[in-house]
Amino acid sequence: MAIIQLLLALIVLGMYVRMIRREVPERISKGQASVPVILGVLSS
């Protein structure tokens, strides 16, 4: 279970790092905003 949580955390961090590195600021999509919420619900 810990391995799965680690992989999901790395995927989420990768998405946000890629979003921060973009030159043009863009709005966060609903999917990107809901991923941390879903992960929090699943991990509890």
N, CA, C and O atoms as a GROMACS GRO file, in nm:
protein
  176
    1MET      N    1   0.082  -0.120   0.000
    1MET     CA    2   0.000   0.000   0.000
    1MET      C    3   0.086   0.126   0.000
    1MET      O    4   0.053   0.225  -0.066
    2ALA      N    5   0.195   0.121   0.074
    2ALA     CA    6   0.284   0.238   0.081
    2ALA      C    7   0.349   0.266  -0.053
    2ALA      O    8   0.373   0.381  -0.088
    3ILE      N    9   0.377   0.161  -0.130
    3ILE     CA   10   0.439   0.180  -0.261
    3ILE      C   11   0.342   0.250  -0.355
    3ILE      O   12   0.381   0.338  -0.432
    4ILE      N   13   0.215   0.211  -0.349
    4ILE     CA   14   0.113   0.273  -0.434
    4ILE      C   15   0.097   0.420  -0.398
    4ILE      O   16   0.088   0.505  -0.486
    5GLN      N   17   0.094   0.450  -0.267
    5GLN     CA   18   0.081   0.589  -0.224
    5GLN      C   19   0.202   0.672  -0.268
    5GLN      O   20   0.186   0.788  -0.308
    6LEU      N   21   0.320   0.613  -0.262
    6LEU     CA   22   0.441   0.683  -0.307
    6LEU      C   23   0.435   0.713  -0.456
    6LEU      O   24   0.467   0.824  -0.498
    7LEU      N   25   0.393   0.616  -0.535
    7LEU     CA   26   0.383   0.637  -0.679
    7LEU      C   27   0.280   0.744  -0.713
    7LEU      O   28   0.304   0.828  -0.800
    8LEU      N   29   0.166   0.743  -0.646
    8LEU     CA   30   0.064   0.844  -0.670
    8LEU      C   31   0.114   0.983  -0.631
    8LEU      O   32   0.088   1.081  -0.700
    9ALA      N   33   0.186   0.991  -0.520
    9ALA     CA   34   0.240   1.120  -0.477
    9ALA      C   35   0.341   1.172  -0.579
    9ALA      O   36   0.342   1.292  -0.607
   10LEU      N   37   0.424   1.085  -0.634
   10LEU     CA   38   0.523   1.127  -0.734
   10LEU      C   39   0.454   1.176  -0.861
   10LEU      O   40   0.498   1.273  -0.922
   11ILE      N   41   0.347   1.109  -0.901
   11ILE     CA   42   0.273   1.150  -1.020
   11ILE      C   43   0.213   1.289  -1.000
   11ILE      O   44   0.222   1.374  -1.088
   12VAL      N   45   0.152   1.311  -0.883
   12VAL     CA   46   0.089   1.441  -0.854
   12VAL      C   47   0.196   1.550  -0.850
   12VAL      O   48   0.177   1.657  -0.907
   13LEU      N   49   0.306   1.524  -0.782
   13LEU     CA   50   0.414   1.623  -0.775
   13LEU      C   51   0.468   1.654  -0.913
   13LEU      O   52   0.499   1.770  -0.943
   14GLY      N   53   0.482   1.554  -0.997
   14GLY     CA   54   0.529   1.575  -1.134
   14GLY      C   55   0.434   1.664  -1.213
   14GLY      O   56   0.479   1.749  -1.290
   15MET      N   57   0.304   1.645  -1.194
   15MET     CA   58   0.206   1.730  -1.264
   15MET      C   59   0.220   1.874  -1.221
   15MET      O   60   0.218   1.964  -1.305
   16TYR      N   61   0.234   1.898  -1.092
   16TYR     CA   62   0.241   2.035  -1.044
   16TYR      C   63   0.374   2.101  -1.078
   16TYR      O   64   0.378   2.221  -1.107
   17VAL      N   65   0.484   2.025  -1.076
   17VAL     CA   66   0.613   2.082  -1.114
   17VAL      C   67   0.610   2.123  -1.261
   17VAL      O   68   0.660   2.229  -1.298
   18ARG      N   69   0.550   2.039  -1.345
   18ARG     CA   70   0.540   2.071  -1.487
   18ARG      C   71   0.453   2.195  -1.508
   18ARG      O   72   0.482   2.277  -1.595
   19MET      N   73   0.348   2.208  -1.429
   19MET     CA   74   0.260   2.322  -1.441
   19MET      C   75   0.331   2.450  -1.397
   19MET      O   76   0.311   2.556  -1.457
   20ILE      N   77   0.412   2.441  -1.292
   20ILE     CA   78   0.485   2.559  -1.243
   20ILE      C   79   0.591   2.603  -1.344
   20ILE      O   80   0.616   2.722  -1.358
   21ARG      N   81   0.652   2.509  -1.413
   21ARG     CA   82   0.760   2.541  -1.508
   21ARG      C   83   0.711   2.606  -1.636
   21ARG      O   84   0.791   2.660  -1.712
   22ARG      N   85   0.582   2.602  -1.661
   22ARG     CA   86   0.529   2.661  -1.786
   22ARG      C   87   0.555   2.810  -1.786
   22ARG      O   88   0.549   2.877  -1.683
   23GLU      N   89   0.584   2.861  -1.904
   23GLU     CA   90   0.610   3.004  -1.919
   23GLU      C   91   0.480   3.085  -1.908
   23GLU      O   92   0.478   3.191  -1.846
   24VAL      N   93   0.375   3.035  -1.968
   24VAL     CA   94   0.249   3.108  -1.973
   24VAL      C   95   0.162   3.058  -1.858
   24VAL      O   96   0.130   2.939  -1.852
   25PRO      N   97   0.122   3.145  -1.767
   25PRO     CA   98   0.035   3.100  -1.658
   25PRO      C   99  -0.102   3.061  -1.710
   25PRO      O  100  -0.167   3.138  -1.781
   26GLU      N  101  -0.145   2.943  -1.676
   26GLU     CA  102  -0.274   2.893  -1.720
   26GLU      C  103  -0.357   2.857  -1.597
   26GLU      O  104  -0.304   2.831  -1.490
   27ARG      N  105  -0.486   2.856  -1.616
   27ARG     CA  106  -0.574   2.817  -1.506
   27ARG      C  107  -0.561   2.667  -1.480
   27ARG      O  108  -0.533   2.590  -1.572
   28ILE      N  109  -0.580   2.629  -1.356
   28ILE     CA  110  -0.576   2.487  -1.321
   28ILE      C  111  -0.710   2.424  -1.361
   28ILE      O  112  -0.817   2.478  -1.330
   29SER      N  113  -0.703   2.312  -1.428
   29SER     CA  114  -0.826   2.245  -1.470
   29SER      C  115  -0.892   2.178  -1.348
   29SER      O  116  -0.829   2.159  -1.244
   30LYS      N  117  -1.018   2.144  -1.364
   30LYS     CA  118  -1.090   2.080  -1.254
   30LYS      C  119  -1.028   1.945  -1.220
   30LYS      O  120  -1.025   1.905  -1.103
   31GLY      N  121  -0.978   1.876  -1.320
   31GLY     CA  122  -0.914   1.746  -1.295
   31GLY      C  123  -0.789   1.760  -1.211
   31GLY      O  124  -0.766   1.682  -1.119
   32GLN      N  125  -0.706   1.860  -1.244
   32GLN     CA  126  -0.584   1.881  -1.167
   32GLN      C  127  -0.615   1.927  -1.026
   32GLN      O  128  -0.543   1.892  -0.932
   33ALA      N  129  -0.720   2.004  -1.008
   33ALA     CA  130  -0.755   2.052  -0.875
   33ALA      C  131  -0.815   1.941  -0.789
   33ALA      O  132  -0.801   1.943  -0.667
   34SER      N  133  -0.883   1.846  -0.852
   34SER     CA  134  -0.950   1.742  -0.775
   34SER      C  135  -0.860   1.625  -0.739
   34SER      O  136  -0.895   1.547  -0.650
   35VAL      N  137  -0.745   1.611  -0.804
   35VAL     CA  138  -0.655   1.498  -0.776
   35VAL      C  139  -0.610   1.497  -0.630
   35VAL      O  140  -0.619   1.392  -0.567
   36PRO      N  141  -0.560   1.609  -0.573
   36PRO     CA  142  -0.519   1.603  -0.432
   36PRO      C  143  -0.635   1.571  -0.337
   36PRO      O  144  -0.615   1.504  -0.236
   37VAL      N  145  -0.754   1.618  -0.369
   37VAL     CA  146  -0.871   1.590  -0.284
   37VAL      C  147  -0.903   1.442  -0.288
   37VAL      O  148  -0.927   1.381  -0.184
   38ILE      N  149  -0.902   1.383  -0.407
   38ILE     CA  150  -0.932   1.240  -0.421
   38ILE      C  151  -0.827   1.157  -0.349
   38ILE      O  152  -0.861   1.061  -0.280
   39LEU      N  153  -0.700   1.194  -0.365
   39LEU     CA  154  -0.594   1.120  -0.297
   39LEU      C  155  -0.608   1.130  -0.145
   39LEU      O  156  -0.582   1.032  -0.074
   40GLY      N  157  -0.647   1.246  -0.096
   40GLY     CA  158  -0.667   1.260   0.049
   40GLY      C  159  -0.780   1.173   0.100
   40GLY      O  160  -0.770   1.114   0.208
   41VAL      N  161  -0.888   1.164   0.023
   41VAL     CA  162  -1.002   1.081   0.064
   41VAL      C  163  -0.962   0.933   0.060
   41VAL      O  164  -0.997   0.857   0.149
   42LEU      N  165  -0.889   0.893  -0.044
   42LEU     CA  166  -0.850   0.752  -0.056
   42LEU      C  167  -0.749   0.711   0.050
   42LEU      O  168  -0.748   0.595   0.093
   43SER      N  169  -0.664   0.803   0.093
   43SER     CA  170  -0.559   0.767   0.189
   43SER      C  171  -0.610   0.761   0.332
   43SER      O  172  -0.544   0.706   0.419
   44SER      N  173  -0.729   0.818   0.358
   44SER     CA  174  -0.780   0.817   0.497
   44SER      C  175  -0.860   0.693   0.527
   44SER      O  176  -0.909   0.676   0.638
   0.00000   0.00000   0.00000
